[in-house]
Amino acid sequence: MPYNLSQDWDEHNIQSTALAEINRHPWVTAGGKGELELELPMMEVVQTHIIPSIDAMDPDVLQAISSLGCFKERDKLIQELLSPNHNTEKVIYFLLLERKRRRPAYEDDSEAIVRVRSESSDPPRKRIDTCKINGTSTYQFGDISEGSPLTPRRQQFK
């Protein structure tokens, strides 16, 4: 056992300790009331809706989710997003859509000038949102996905 580990832990404890026990350990709860307040998994918290067609998808959000690198097959991603069921792809899509609606990104004039003048062949780009008509988003969703939480963690759509 490493010399810097407390004698509270030995080889047997490290190998057979459940996550719940670890979360109650003084090292984890230092300064707290004895137990961590754990958040629910995103799948149980984020409300998703049925997306009726590919035209109803936000292209900025679709681009953002595609750029994450974990969804390499675009056709499979779109198929999962169009599914009536609550799934990981939809949770990520609606989290990104919520972020876009709360904090839309616009290009700054100074950043556009810097990118034009940059000597790099591929200068970094800021996320820039589009798809606004008369200042509002055109995307409306109705029914909640099958298996989605009934109560959203916060009001997502106005």
TORDO-902083 format. One record per residue: y, x, z of N, C-alpha, C in turn; residue in one letter. Coordinates in Angstrom, 3 decimals. Example, Ala and Ser with C-alpha at 12.3 -4.5 7.8 and 13.67 -1.06 7.14 Angstrom:
2
-5.690,13.190,7.800,-4.500,12.300,7.800,-3.300,13.200,7.800,A
-2.250,12.850,7.080,-1.060,13.670,7.140,0.030,12.900,7.870,S
//
This chain:
158
-1.170,0.860,0.000,0.000,0.000,0.000,1.236,0.908,0.000,M
2.263,0.558,-0.804,3.487,1.359,-0.816,4.103,1.431,0.576,P
4.653,2.591,0.910,5.212,2.818,2.243,6.397,1.904,2.546,Y
7.110,1.447,1.516,8.316,0.655,1.751,8.039,-0.840,1.943,N
6.800,-1.267,1.822,6.474,-2.670,2.064,6.267,-2.900,3.550,L
6.721,-4.033,3.991,6.549,-4.420,5.390,5.065,-4.535,5.710,S
4.725,-4.342,6.960,3.341,-4.496,7.388,2.912,-5.962,7.350,Q
3.887,-6.878,7.123,3.550,-8.301,6.983,2.659,-8.526,5.765,D
2.745,-7.611,4.828,2.007,-7.765,3.576,0.958,-6.673,3.484,W
-0.228,-7.044,3.202,-1.254,-6.059,2.899,-1.864,-6.439,1.555,D
-2.800,-5.660,1.091,-3.404,-5.910,-0.224,-3.952,-7.332,-0.341,E
-4.623,-7.803,0.691,-5.215,-9.138,0.646,-4.133,-10.212,0.493,H
-3.054,-10.115,1.264,-1.979,-11.108,1.195,-1.324,-11.128,-0.175,N
-1.073,-9.973,-0.738,-0.391,-9.902,-2.030,-1.227,-10.573,-3.111,I
-2.537,-10.397,-3.064,-3.394,-10.927,-4.112,-3.728,-12.405,-3.938,Q
-3.664,-12.918,-2.734,-4.118,-14.289,-2.522,-3.021,-15.242,-2.059,S
-1.779,-14.820,-2.095,-0.691,-15.660,-1.615,-0.270,-16.658,-2.692,T
-0.123,-17.902,-2.302,0.323,-18.940,-3.227,1.840,-18.863,-3.394,A
2.319,-19.336,-4.521,3.752,-19.318,-4.799,4.539,-20.063,-3.724,L
4.017,-21.159,-3.231,4.711,-21.918,-2.182,4.897,-21.071,-0.928,A
3.885,-20.266,-0.595,4.005,-19.388,0.576,5.057,-18.312,0.342,E
5.074,-17.772,-0.850,6.066,-16.741,-1.184,7.472,-17.309,-1.055,I
7.673,-18.531,-1.517,8.999,-19.151,-1.449,9.455,-19.415,-0.018,N
8.519,-19.443,0.946,8.877,-19.631,2.354,9.011,-18.309,3.108,R
8.667,-17.219,2.464,8.684,-15.914,3.139,10.118,-15.496,3.470,H
10.342,-14.825,4.612,11.697,-14.397,5.015,12.419,-13.537,3.979,P
11.690,-12.773,3.179,12.359,-11.974,2.148,13.029,-12.870,1.113,W
12.398,-13.969,0.802,12.916,-14.885,-0.220,13.995,-15.791,0.359,V
13.821,-16.214,1.596,14.745,-17.179,2.195,15.824,-16.523,3.034,T
15.971,-15.228,2.941,16.943,-14.501,3.769,18.293,-15.199,3.755,A
18.769,-15.536,4.939,20.059,-16.207,5.060,19.995,-17.697,4.817,G
18.819,-18.216,4.511,18.697,-19.640,4.225,18.148,-20.409,5.402,G
17.765,-21.642,5.150,17.282,-22.526,6.206,15.760,-22.513,6.317,K
15.127,-21.546,5.735,13.687,-21.453,5.895,12.885,-21.744,4.649,G
13.450,-22.426,3.675,12.707,-22.697,2.453,13.690,-22.840,1.298,E
13.309,-22.294,0.159,14.157,-22.408,-1.025,14.195,-23.846,-1.517,L
15.325,-24.223,-2.043,15.423,-25.522,-2.686,15.176,-25.284,-4.170,E
13.967,-25.570,-4.607,13.579,-25.287,-5.982,14.000,-26.423,-6.900,L
14.411,-26.044,-8.103,14.786,-27.046,-9.097,13.543,-27.527,-9.826,E
13.622,-28.735,-10.324,12.529,-29.268,-11.125,12.505,-28.562,-12.475,L
11.351,-28.496,-13.116,11.278,-27.917,-14.462,12.122,-28.733,-15.445,P
12.670,-28.063,-16.438,13.533,-28.728,-17.423,12.835,-29.900,-18.110,M
11.534,-29.786,-18.326,10.801,-30.879,-18.974,10.871,-32.162,-18.150,M
11.056,-32.038,-16.840,11.123,-33.208,-15.968,12.549,-33.671,-15.718,E
13.520,-32.942,-16.233,14.916,-33.231,-15.916,15.725,-33.642,-17.143,V
15.484,-32.990,-18.273,16.293,-33.221,-19.473,15.775,-34.444,-20.216,V
16.666,-35.391,-20.426,16.314,-36.608,-21.145,16.431,-36.358,-22.646,Q
15.415,-36.763,-23.394,15.452,-36.616,-24.848,15.376,-37.992,-25.496,T
15.879,-38.063,-26.709,15.904,-39.322,-27.455,15.114,-39.174,-28.742,H
14.761,-40.288,-29.318,14.092,-40.281,-30.615,15.142,-39.972,-31.675,I
14.863,-38.962,-32.480,15.750,-38.598,-33.585,15.180,-39.290,-34.819,I
15.916,-40.228,-35.424,15.354,-41.062,-36.487,15.041,-40.335,-37.793,P
15.813,-39.306,-38.126,15.587,-38.600,-39.394,16.205,-37.214,-39.317,S
15.875,-36.391,-40.289,16.444,-35.045,-40.318,17.958,-35.105,-40.511,I
18.444,-36.144,-41.177,19.891,-36.304,-41.376,20.614,-36.576,-40.061,D
19.896,-37.089,-39.072,20.508,-37.386,-37.777,20.582,-36.155,-36.878,A
19.973,-35.044,-37.316,20.005,-33.814,-36.518,21.326,-33.089,-36.727,M
21.812,-32.490,-35.676,23.034,-31.699,-35.742,22.690,-30.344,-36.366,D
23.285,-30.006,-37.519,22.939,-28.744,-38.182,23.287,-27.504,-37.358,P
24.364,-27.564,-36.572,24.720,-26.423,-35.720,23.638,-26.180,-34.674,D
23.171,-27.255,-34.065,22.150,-27.141,-33.030,20.826,-26.718,-33.658,V
20.512,-27.253,-34.828,19.289,-26.870,-35.532,19.327,-25.383,-35.884,L
20.480,-24.899,-36.319,20.643,-23.472,-36.614,20.475,-22.647,-35.339,Q
21.069,-23.103,-34.242,20.984,-22.372,-32.975,19.548,-22.298,-32.468,A
18.835,-23.404,-32.530,17.451,-23.411,-32.039,16.566,-22.565,-32.951,I
16.849,-22.560,-34.248,16.079,-21.733,-35.180,16.316,-20.251,-34.928,S
17.531,-19.911,-34.523,17.881,-18.505,-34.314,17.312,-17.935,-33.019,S
16.747,-18.770,-32.163,16.180,-18.281,-30.905,14.990,-17.354,-31.135,L
14.322,-17.517,-32.266,13.207,-16.638,-32.590,11.855,-17.127,-32.121,G
11.816,-18.119,-31.258,10.522,-18.603,-30.773,9.993,-19.759,-31.626,C
10.802,-20.251,-32.534,10.374,-21.330,-33.429,10.449,-20.805,-34.859,F
9.451,-20.028,-35.248,9.480,-19.349,-36.537,9.217,-20.295,-37.702,K
8.411,-21.316,-37.482,8.084,-22.258,-38.549,9.059,-23.435,-38.510,E
10.021,-23.426,-39.415,11.065,-24.457,-39.430,10.477,-25.857,-39.638,R
9.488,-25.971,-40.520,8.886,-27.286,-40.780,8.219,-27.852,-39.524,D
7.523,-26.988,-38.780,6.879,-27.441,-37.541,7.930,-27.832,-36.503,K
9.018,-27.057,-36.431,10.110,-27.372,-35.507,10.686,-28.750,-35.822,L
10.976,-28.999,-37.080,11.544,-30.295,-37.486,10.557,-31.423,-37.202,I
9.284,-31.177,-37.459,8.257,-32.188,-37.170,8.246,-32.538,-35.680,Q
8.341,-31.534,-34.817,8.356,-31.778,-33.369,9.636,-32.495,-32.939,E
10.763,-32.148,-33.557,12.025,-32.815,-33.216,12.016,-34.280,-33.646,L
11.343,-34.585,-34.738,11.271,-35.966,-35.226,10.183,-36.779,-34.520,L
9.368,-36.119,-33.727,8.305,-36.803,-32.997,8.911,-37.793,-31.997,S
8.261,-38.935,-31.787,8.766,-39.889,-30.790,8.472,-39.446,-29.356,P
7.720,-38.350,-29.203,7.319,-37.880,-27.875,8.281,-36.833,-27.325,N
8.376,-36.788,-26.014,9.141,-35.784,-25.275,8.385,-34.464,-25.392,H
9.048,-33.394,-25.851,8.376,-32.102,-25.991,9.375,-30.963,-25.776,N
8.864,-29.748,-25.730,9.692,-28.573,-25.458,10.801,-28.409,-26.486,T
10.477,-28.586,-27.750,11.468,-28.429,-28.810,12.635,-29.392,-28.612,E
12.320,-30.639,-28.253,13.376,-31.630,-28.032,14.210,-31.302,-26.799,K
13.571,-30.810,-25.751,14.315,-30.433,-24.546,15.334,-29.355,-24.894,V
14.908,-28.335,-25.627,15.826,-27.261,-26.016,16.913,-27.799,-26.934,I
16.543,-28.642,-27.896,17.519,-29.231,-28.819,18.593,-30.005,-28.050,Y
18.175,-30.862,-27.118,19.152,-31.684,-26.399,19.966,-30.877,-25.390,F
19.408,-29.787,-24.854,20.212,-28.891,-24.016,21.303,-28.218,-24.849,L
20.935,-27.746,-26.044,21.927,-27.109,-26.922,22.961,-28.125,-27.414,L
22.517,-29.346,-27.701,23.445,-30.391,-28.136,24.425,-30.733,-27.015,L
23.919,-30.790,-25.790,24.782,-31.063,-24.639,25.819,-29.954,-24.479,E
25.379,-28.704,-24.625,26.317,-27.578,-24.520,27.384,-27.669,-25.604,R
26.976,-27.999,-26.814,27.940,-28.114,-27.913,28.960,-29.214,-27.629,K
28.510,-30.336,-27.119,29.432,-31.452,-26.864,30.362,-31.166,-25.691,R
29.864,-30.444,-24.685,30.716,-30.118,-23.536,31.680,-28.989,-23.845,R
31.220,-27.998,-24.588,32.035,-26.811,-24.840,31.944,-26.414,-26.304,R
32.576,-27.177,-27.197,32.520,-26.817,-28.619,33.211,-25.479,-28.859,P
32.700,-24.734,-29.817,33.256,-23.415,-30.122,33.981,-23.473,-31.462,A
35.171,-22.933,-31.472,35.974,-22.864,-32.683,36.290,-21.407,-32.961,Y
36.467,-21.074,-34.221,36.797,-19.693,-34.559,38.232,-19.401,-34.175,E
38.427,-18.255,-33.532,39.768,-17.795,-33.191,40.316,-17.017,-34.376,D
41.608,-17.185,-34.659,42.210,-16.473,-35.783,42.030,-14.969,-35.646,D
42.222,-14.448,-34.437,42.111,-13.000,-34.233,40.691,-12.506,-34.495,S
39.677,-13.301,-34.142,38.296,-12.887,-34.375,37.972,-12.878,-35.860,E
38.503,-13.813,-36.618,38.263,-13.843,-38.057,38.851,-12.602,-38.709,A
40.027,-12.195,-38.277,40.680,-11.006,-38.829,39.873,-9.758,-38.483,I
39.406,-9.663,-37.246,38.623,-8.499,-36.818,37.345,-8.396,-37.634,V
36.659,-9.517,-37.890,35.423,-9.485,-38.672,35.683,-9.040,-40.098,R
36.800,-9.468,-40.679,37.132,-9.082,-42.049,37.393,-7.585,-42.111,V
38.070,-7.041,-41.107,38.424,-5.623,-41.078,37.298,-4.733,-40.570,R
36.269,-5.306,-40.006,35.200,-4.516,-39.397,34.506,-3.648,-40.434,S
34.173,-2.429,-40.020,33.468,-1.516,-40.911,31.965,-1.754,-40.879,E
31.491,-2.535,-39.942,30.071,-2.833,-39.834,29.659,-3.768,-40.962,S
28.455,-3.545,-41.491,27.976,-4.420,-42.560,27.583,-5.796,-42.028,S
27.300,-5.872,-40.734,26.924,-7.144,-40.120,27.574,-7.261,-38.744,D
28.900,-7.525,-38.713,29.583,-7.605,-37.421,29.099,-8.812,-36.620,P
29.176,-8.746,-35.289,28.746,-9.888,-34.473,29.587,-11.126,-34.768,P
28.935,-12.275,-34.683,29.637,-13.526,-34.972,29.619,-14.427,-33.753,R
30.701,-15.137,-33.580,30.802,-16.123,-32.515,30.170,-17.418,-33.013,K
29.560,-18.157,-32.105,29.035,-19.479,-32.457,30.220,-20.371,-32.787,R
30.192,-20.996,-33.954,31.273,-21.883,-34.373,30.661,-23.233,-34.705,I
31.187,-24.281,-34.105,30.651,-25.619,-34.312,31.406,-26.345,-35.411,D
30.666,-27.176,-36.136,31.241,-27.994,-37.202,30.851,-29.439,-36.954,T
30.778,-30.210,-37.998,30.265,-31.579,-37.947,31.094,-32.517,-37.078,C
32.377,-32.371,-37.082,33.247,-33.317,-36.380,33.998,-34.121,-37.441,K
34.000,-35.410,-37.281,34.747,-36.276,-38.181,35.741,-37.043,-37.334,I
37.009,-36.889,-37.611,38.074,-37.505,-36.819,37.944,-37.154,-35.336,N
37.507,-35.921,-35.063,37.445,-35.448,-33.685,36.252,-35.924,-32.886,G
35.316,-36.649,-33.504,34.144,-37.103,-32.759,32.876,-36.714,-33.502,T
31.816,-36.597,-32.766,30.525,-36.289,-33.356,29.966,-37.549,-34.001,S
29.242,-37.373,-35.083,28.687,-38.524,-35.789,27.271,-38.857,-35.337,T
26.748,-38.141,-34.366,25.359,-38.306,-33.988,25.211,-39.289,-32.837,Y
24.440,-40.323,-33.081,24.164,-41.332,-32.066,22.652,-41.478,-31.950,Q
22.160,-41.521,-30.743,20.736,-41.668,-30.524,20.501,-42.915,-29.699,F
19.424,-43.613,-30.007,19.125,-44.846,-29.310,18.025,-44.683,-28.292,G
16.803,-44.932,-28.717,15.662,-44.970,-27.808,15.359,-43.602,-27.201,D
14.900,-43.643,-25.972,14.490,-42.434,-25.264,13.087,-42.057,-25.738,I
12.830,-40.762,-25.873,11.514,-40.274,-26.291,10.447,-40.697,-25.294,S
9.240,-40.923,-25.808,8.121,-41.293,-24.951,7.771,-40.119,-24.040,E
7.789,-40.351,-22.732,7.498,-39.308,-21.754,8.738,-38.617,-21.218,G
9.912,-38.981,-21.739,11.169,-38.382,-21.282,11.565,-38.965,-19.931,S
12.236,-38.167,-19.085,12.749,-38.733,-17.831,13.693,-39.897,-18.127,P
13.627,-40.930,-17.328,14.472,-42.100,-17.561,15.905,-41.867,-17.110,L
16.089,-41.013,-16.129,17.426,-40.720,-15.624,17.793,-39.299,-16.013,T
18.849,-39.134,-16.817,19.234,-37.778,-17.203,19.830,-37.027,-16.022,P
19.828,-35.703,-16.108,20.382,-34.900,-15.017,21.876,-35.054,-14.922,R
22.528,-35.359,-16.015,23.959,-35.694,-16.028,24.203,-36.519,-17.277,R
25.325,-37.175,-17.326,25.632,-37.995,-18.487,25.836,-37.084,-19.684,Q
24.932,-37.145,-20.665,24.988,-36.241,-21.799,25.863,-36.751,-22.928,Q
25.763,-38.022,-23.219,26.424,-38.550,-24.405,27.470,-39.569,-24.018,F
28.631,-39.434,-24.620,29.721,-40.366,-24.312,29.970,-41.292,-25.468,K
//
